Amino acid sequence: MDEDKLKEIKNKRAREKAKANREKMKQIALQKKTVEYQKKVNENRTAFGLEKNKIQASLTMYFKK
């Protein structure tokens, strides 16, 4: 009985941790799609003498922000 409870608690914690990690990764992915992030990347690229990448500013990304 105790082993079953321990297993259940362990699985529950693992699921919560995995869910939190997925949410964090979704936030990071969304952040990388923003225009501000792309501008920072372009500033960094110009600092190293590389060409800028085209910044795609679509209306959907504007409203997601």
Biopython code that builds the backbone (N, CA, C, O; Angstrom):
import numpy as np
from Bio.PDB.StructureBuilder import StructureBuilder

atoms = [
    (1, "MET", "N", (0.825, -1.199, 0.000)),
    (1, "MET", "CA", (0.000, 0.000, 0.000)),
    (1, "MET", "C", (0.865, 1.259, 0.000)),
    (1, "MET", "O", (0.619, 2.186, -0.771)),
    (2, "ASP", "N", (1.864, 1.287, 0.854)),
    (2, "ASP", "CA", (2.741, 2.454, 0.916)),
    (2, "ASP", "C", (3.534, 2.628, -0.374)),
    (2, "ASP", "O", (3.758, 3.747, -0.835)),
    (3, "GLU", "N", (3.954, 1.509, -0.946)),
    (3, "GLU", "CA", (4.720, 1.584, -2.192)),
    (3, "GLU", "C", (3.872, 2.174, -3.312)),
    (3, "GLU", "O", (4.360, 2.962, -4.123)),
    (4, "ASP", "N", (2.604, 1.789, -3.350)),
    (4, "ASP", "CA", (1.704, 2.324, -4.370)),
    (4, "ASP", "C", (1.521, 3.828, -4.205)),
    (4, "ASP", "O", (1.523, 4.572, -5.186)),
    (5, "LYS", "N", (1.363, 4.269, -2.967)),
    (5, "LYS", "CA", (1.201, 5.705, -2.718)),
    (5, "LYS", "C", (2.461, 6.468, -3.108)),
    (5, "LYS", "O", (2.391, 7.541, -3.708)),
    (6, "LEU", "N", (3.610, 5.902, -2.759)),
    (6, "LEU", "CA", (4.874, 6.557, -3.109)),
    (6, "LEU", "C", (5.032, 6.654, -4.625)),
    (6, "LEU", "O", (5.467, 7.679, -5.151)),
    (7, "LYS", "N", (4.673, 5.566, -5.324)),
    (7, "LYS", "CA", (4.749, 5.583, -6.786)),
    (7, "LYS", "C", (3.820, 6.639, -7.367)),
    (7, "LYS", "O", (4.187, 7.369, -8.288)),
    (8, "GLU", "N", (2.618, 6.709, -6.818)),
    (8, "GLU", "CA", (1.637, 7.677, -7.305)),
    (8, "GLU", "C", (2.117, 9.106, -7.074)),
    (8, "GLU", "O", (1.997, 9.953, -7.958)),
    (9, "ILE", "N", (2.653, 9.372, -5.900)),
    (9, "ILE", "CA", (3.174, 10.709, -5.588)),
    (9, "ILE", "C", (4.345, 11.049, -6.506)),
    (9, "ILE", "O", (4.451, 12.169, -7.006)),
    (10, "LYS", "N", (5.220, 10.070, -6.722)),
    (10, "LYS", "CA", (6.379, 10.281, -7.583)),
    (10, "LYS", "C", (5.938, 10.590, -9.016)),
    (10, "LYS", "O", (6.475, 11.495, -9.654)),
    (11, "ASN", "N", (4.961, 9.837, -9.513)),
    (11, "ASN", "CA", (4.448, 10.073, -10.869)),
    (11, "ASN", "C", (3.778, 11.435, -10.978)),
    (11, "ASN", "O", (3.936, 12.134, -11.979)),
    (12, "LYS", "N", (3.030, 11.808, -9.946)),
    (12, "LYS", "CA", (2.341, 13.098, -9.954)),
    (12, "LYS", "C", (3.350, 14.243, -10.007)),
    (12, "LYS", "O", (3.174, 15.200, -10.762)),
    (13, "ARG", "N", (4.397, 14.140, -9.207)),
    (13, "ARG", "CA", (5.440, 15.180, -9.216)),
    (13, "ARG", "C", (6.133, 15.247, -10.568)),
    (13, "ARG", "O", (6.426, 16.331, -11.074)),
    (14, "ALA", "N", (6.393, 14.080, -11.150)),
    (14, "ALA", "CA", (7.057, 14.047, -12.457)),
    (14, "ALA", "C", (6.174, 14.696, -13.521)),
    (14, "ALA", "O", (6.669, 15.437, -14.371)),
    (15, "ARG", "N", (4.872, 14.421, -13.479)),
    (15, "ARG", "CA", (3.949, 15.029, -14.441)),
    (15, "ARG", "C", (3.897, 16.542, -14.271)),
    (15, "ARG", "O", (3.904, 17.279, -15.257)),
    (16, "GLU", "N", (3.845, 17.007, -13.027)),
    (16, "GLU", "CA", (3.809, 18.452, -12.775)),
    (16, "GLU", "C", (5.078, 19.130, -13.268)),
    (16, "GLU", "O", (5.035, 20.208, -13.861)),
    (17, "LYS", "N", (6.205, 18.482, -13.013)),
    (17, "LYS", "CA", (7.485, 19.038, -13.445)),
    (17, "LYS", "C", (7.564, 19.086, -14.974)),
    (17, "LYS", "O", (8.036, 20.069, -15.545)),
    (18, "ALA", "N", (7.101, 18.023, -15.631)),
    (18, "ALA", "CA", (7.118, 17.980, -17.091)),
    (18, "ALA", "C", (6.184, 19.037, -17.669)),
    (18, "ALA", "O", (6.506, 19.672, -18.673)),
    (19, "LYS", "N", (5.029, 19.224, -17.038)),
    (19, "LYS", "CA", (4.073, 20.229, -17.511)),
    (19, "LYS", "C", (4.670, 21.628, -17.390)),
    (19, "LYS", "O", (4.545, 22.443, -18.304)),
    (20, "ALA", "N", (5.317, 21.902, -16.261)),
    (20, "ALA", "CA", (5.946, 23.205, -16.061)),
    (20, "ALA", "C", (7.046, 23.432, -17.098)),
    (20, "ALA", "O", (7.202, 24.535, -17.621)),
    (21, "ASN", "N", (7.797, 22.386, -17.383)),
    (21, "ASN", "CA", (8.873, 22.501, -18.366)),
    (21, "ASN", "C", (8.311, 22.770, -19.762)),
    (21, "ASN", "O", (8.872, 23.571, -20.510)),
    (22, "ARG", "N", (7.210, 22.108, -20.118)),
    (22, "ARG", "CA", (6.583, 22.348, -21.421)),
    (22, "ARG", "C", (6.083, 23.779, -21.533)),
    (22, "ARG", "O", (6.240, 24.411, -22.578)),
    (23, "GLU", "N", (5.485, 24.293, -20.473)),
    (23, "GLU", "CA", (5.007, 25.681, -20.478)),
    (23, "GLU", "C", (6.168, 26.652, -20.661)),
    (23, "GLU", "O", (6.069, 27.626, -21.407)),
    (24, "LYS", "N", (7.266, 26.373, -19.971)),
    (24, "LYS", "CA", (8.446, 27.229, -20.073)),
    (24, "LYS", "C", (8.994, 27.224, -21.503)),
    (24, "LYS", "O", (9.365, 28.271, -22.033)),
    (25, "MET", "N", (9.042, 26.057, -22.116)),
    (25, "MET", "CA", (9.552, 25.955, -23.478)),
    (25, "MET", "C", (8.622, 26.664, -24.468)),
    (25, "MET", "O", (9.093, 27.253, -25.441)),
    (26, "LYS", "N", (7.316, 26.614, -24.230)),
    (26, "LYS", "CA", (6.368, 27.335, -25.085)),
    (26, "LYS", "C", (6.603, 28.832, -24.994)),
    (26, "LYS", "O", (6.573, 29.528, -26.009)),
    (27, "GLN", "N", (6.838, 29.337, -23.781)),
    (27, "GLN", "CA", (7.088, 30.765, -23.589)),
    (27, "GLN", "C", (8.366, 31.189, -24.299)),
    (27, "GLN", "O", (8.412, 32.247, -24.926)),
    (28, "ILE", "N", (9.399, 30.366, -24.201)),
    (28, "ILE", "CA", (10.669, 30.683, -24.853)),
    (28, "ILE", "C", (10.495, 30.693, -26.367)),
    (28, "ILE", "O", (11.024, 31.572, -27.048)),
    (29, "ALA", "N", (9.755, 29.718, -26.896)),
    (29, "ALA", "CA", (9.522, 29.658, -28.339)),
    (29, "ALA", "C", (8.746, 30.878, -28.816)),
    (29, "ALA", "O", (9.054, 31.432, -29.872)),
    (30, "LEU", "N", (7.751, 31.300, -28.057)),
    (30, "LEU", "CA", (6.973, 32.483, -28.427)),
    (30, "LEU", "C", (7.831, 33.737, -28.366)),
    (30, "LEU", "O", (7.726, 34.615, -29.222)),
    (31, "GLN", "N", (8.679, 33.814, -27.349)),
    (31, "GLN", "CA", (9.551, 34.977, -27.202)),
    (31, "GLN", "C", (10.501, 35.093, -28.390)),
    (31, "GLN", "O", (10.778, 36.195, -28.864)),
    (32, "LYS", "N", (10.998, 33.954, -28.869)),
    (32, "LYS", "CA", (11.941, 33.976, -29.985)),
    (32, "LYS", "C", (11.284, 34.401, -31.289)),
    (32, "LYS", "O", (11.977, 34.792, -32.229)),
    (33, "LYS", "N", (9.962, 34.329, -31.362)),
    (33, "LYS", "CA", (9.258, 34.737, -32.572)),
    (33, "LYS", "C", (8.958, 36.232, -32.586)),
    (33, "LYS", "O", (8.526, 36.758, -33.612)),
    (34, "THR", "N", (9.174, 36.915, -31.494)),
    (34, "THR", "CA", (8.807, 38.326, -31.431)),
    (34, "THR", "C", (9.787, 39.188, -32.216)),
    (34, "THR", "O", (10.931, 38.801, -32.457)),
    (35, "VAL", "N", (9.317, 40.349, -32.603)),
    (35, "VAL", "CA", (10.125, 41.291, -33.373)),
    (35, "VAL", "C", (11.276, 41.813, -32.522)),
    (35, "VAL", "O", (12.380, 42.018, -33.027)),
    (36, "GLU", "N", (11.022, 42.029, -31.227)),
    (36, "GLU", "CA", (12.074, 42.543, -30.346)),
    (36, "GLU", "C", (13.260, 41.589, -30.302)),
    (36, "GLU", "O", (14.412, 42.022, -30.348)),
    (37, "TYR", "N", (12.981, 40.299, -30.212)),
    (37, "TYR", "CA", (14.052, 39.305, -30.169)),
    (37, "TYR", "C", (14.828, 39.319, -31.479)),
    (37, "TYR", "O", (16.058, 39.262, -31.480)),
    (38, "GLN", "N", (14.107, 39.397, -32.593)),
    (38, "GLN", "CA", (14.778, 39.423, -33.890)),
    (38, "GLN", "C", (15.634, 40.677, -34.041)),
    (38, "GLN", "O", (16.699, 40.625, -34.657)),
    (39, "LYS", "N", (15.183, 41.804, -33.487)),
    (39, "LYS", "CA", (15.983, 43.031, -33.540)),
    (39, "LYS", "C", (17.269, 42.870, -32.734)),
    (39, "LYS", "O", (18.334, 43.313, -33.164)),
    (40, "LYS", "N", (17.169, 42.239, -31.570)),
    (40, "LYS", "CA", (18.367, 41.996, -30.761)),
    (40, "LYS", "C", (19.356, 41.118, -31.512)),
    (40, "LYS", "O", (20.563, 41.355, -31.475)),
    (41, "VAL", "N", (18.836, 40.103, -32.194)),
    (41, "VAL", "CA", (19.698, 39.217, -32.970)),
    (41, "VAL", "C", (20.396, 40.008, -34.070)),
    (41, "VAL", "O", (21.591, 39.829, -34.308)),
    (42, "ASN", "N", (19.648, 40.883, -34.741)),
    (42, "ASN", "CA", (20.238, 41.683, -35.815)),
    (42, "ASN", "C", (21.297, 42.642, -35.289)),
    (42, "ASN", "O", (22.319, 42.850, -35.942)),
    (43, "GLU", "N", (21.066, 43.229, -34.116)),
    (43, "GLU", "CA", (22.079, 44.103, -33.516)),
    (43, "GLU", "C", (23.353, 43.319, -33.241)),
    (43, "GLU", "O", (24.460, 43.806, -33.472)),
    (44, "ASN", "N", (23.184, 42.115, -32.750)),
    (44, "ASN", "CA", (24.329, 41.266, -32.455)),
    (44, "ASN", "C", (25.050, 40.868, -33.742)),
    (44, "ASN", "O", (26.280, 40.832, -33.781)),
    (45, "ARG", "N", (24.293, 40.572, -34.786)),
    (45, "ARG", "CA", (24.894, 40.194, -36.068)),
    (45, "ARG", "C", (25.703, 41.351, -36.652)),
    (45, "ARG", "O", (26.798, 41.145, -37.176)),
    (46, "THR", "N", (25.161, 42.575, -36.561)),
    (46, "THR", "CA", (25.890, 43.723, -37.108)),
    (46, "THR", "C", (27.149, 44.005, -36.293)),
    (46, "THR", "O", (28.143, 44.493, -36.831)),
    (47, "ALA", "N", (27.110, 43.700, -35.008)),
    (47, "ALA", "CA", (28.290, 43.897, -34.170)),
    (47, "ALA", "C", (29.433, 42.992, -34.626)),
    (47, "ALA", "O", (30.605, 43.334, -34.471)),
    (48, "PHE", "N", (29.083, 41.834, -35.190)),
    (48, "PHE", "CA", (30.098, 40.911, -35.675)),
    (48, "PHE", "C", (30.337, 41.036, -37.177)),
    (48, "PHE", "O", (31.045, 40.219, -37.766)),
    (49, "GLY", "N", (29.747, 42.057, -37.796)),
    (49, "GLY", "CA", (29.977, 42.304, -39.208)),
    (49, "GLY", "C", (29.189, 41.408, -40.145)),
    (49, "GLY", "O", (29.552, 41.274, -41.314)),
    (50, "LEU", "N", (28.127, 40.794, -39.664)),
    (50, "LEU", "CA", (27.295, 39.937, -40.504)),
    (50, "LEU", "C", (26.094, 40.716, -41.023)),
    (50, "LEU", "O", (25.742, 41.766, -40.487)),
    (51, "GLU", "N", (25.465, 40.184, -42.083)),
    (51, "GLU", "CA", (24.285, 40.840, -42.634)),
    (51, "GLU", "C", (23.090, 40.630, -41.708)),
    (51, "GLU", "O", (23.011, 39.638, -40.984)),
    (52, "LYS", "N", (22.169, 41.580, -41.749)),
    (52, "LYS", "CA", (20.957, 41.457, -40.947)),
    (52, "LYS", "C", (20.013, 40.445, -41.573)),
    (52, "LYS", "O", (19.993, 40.274, -42.792)),
    (53, "ASN", "N", (19.238, 39.782, -40.743)),
    (53, "ASN", "CA", (18.154, 38.927, -41.223)),
    (53, "ASN", "C", (16.898, 39.770, -41.360)),
    (53, "ASN", "O", (16.722, 40.757, -40.646)),
    (54, "LYS", "N", (16.025, 39.377, -42.280)),
    (54, "LYS", "CA", (14.781, 40.108, -42.475)),
    (54, "LYS", "C", (13.879, 39.895, -41.264)),
    (54, "LYS", "O", (13.682, 38.768, -40.812)),
    (55, "ILE", "N", (13.342, 40.984, -40.751)),
    (55, "ILE", "CA", (12.414, 40.899, -39.625)),
    (55, "ILE", "C", (11.011, 40.805, -40.190)),
    (55, "ILE", "O", (10.563, 41.681, -40.930)),
    (56, "GLN", "N", (10.328, 39.737, -39.833)),
    (56, "GLN", "CA", (8.969, 39.527, -40.328)),
    (56, "GLN", "C", (7.984, 40.054, -39.302)),
    (56, "GLN", "O", (7.793, 39.444, -38.250)),
    (57, "ALA", "N", (7.373, 41.155, -39.594)),
    (57, "ALA", "CA", (6.390, 41.746, -38.689)),
    (57, "ALA", "C", (5.003, 41.509, -39.264)),
    (57, "ALA", "O", (4.505, 42.306, -40.060)),
    (58, "SER", "N", (4.391, 40.422, -38.861)),
    (58, "SER", "CA", (3.046, 40.137, -39.351)),
    (58, "SER", "C", (2.026, 40.634, -38.336)),
    (58, "SER", "O", (2.355, 40.844, -37.168)),
    (59, "LEU", "N", (0.820, 40.815, -38.773)),
    (59, "LEU", "CA", (-0.229, 41.304, -37.881)),
    (59, "LEU", "C", (-0.540, 40.307, -36.775)),
    (59, "LEU", "O", (-0.865, 40.710, -35.658)),
    (60, "THR", "N", (-0.448, 39.026, -37.063)),
    (60, "THR", "CA", (-0.760, 38.035, -36.028)),
    (60, "THR", "C", (0.230, 38.125, -34.875)),
    (60, "THR", "O", (-0.156, 38.002, -33.712)),
    (61, "MET", "N", (1.497, 38.338, -35.188)),
    (61, "MET", "CA", (2.494, 38.446, -34.120)),
    (61, "MET", "C", (2.293, 39.742, -33.334)),
    (61, "MET", "O", (2.556, 39.792, -32.132)),
    (62, "TYR", "N", (1.830, 40.780, -34.012)),
    (62, "TYR", "CA", (1.578, 42.048, -33.330)),
    (62, "TYR", "C", (0.478, 41.885, -32.292)),
    (62, "TYR", "O", (0.584, 42.409, -31.183)),
    (63, "PHE", "N", (-0.569, 41.168, -32.645)),
    (63, "PHE", "CA", (-1.684, 41.007, -31.718)),
    (63, "PHE", "C", (-1.407, 39.973, -30.638)),
    (63, "PHE", "O", (-2.028, 40.017, -29.576)),
    (64, "LYS", "N", (-0.486, 39.040, -30.884)),
    (64, "LYS", "CA", (-0.125, 38.057, -29.855)),
    (64, "LYS", "C", (0.644, 38.715, -28.727)),
    (64, "LYS", "O", (0.592, 38.265, -27.583)),
    (65, "LYS", "N", (1.349, 39.767, -29.049)),
    (65, "LYS", "CA", (2.165, 40.478, -28.068)),
    (65, "LYS", "C", (1.269, 41.172, -27.111)),
    (65, "LYS", "O", (1.744, 41.838, -26.191)),
]
sb = StructureBuilder()
sb.init_structure("model")
sb.init_model(0)
sb.init_chain("A")
sb.init_seg("    ")
for serial, (resi, resn, name, xyz) in enumerate(atoms, 1):
    if name == "N":
        sb.init_residue(resn, " ", resi, " ")
    sb.init_atom(name, np.array(xyz, "f"), 0.0, 1.0, " ", f" {name:<3s}", serial, name[0])
structure = sb.get_structure()
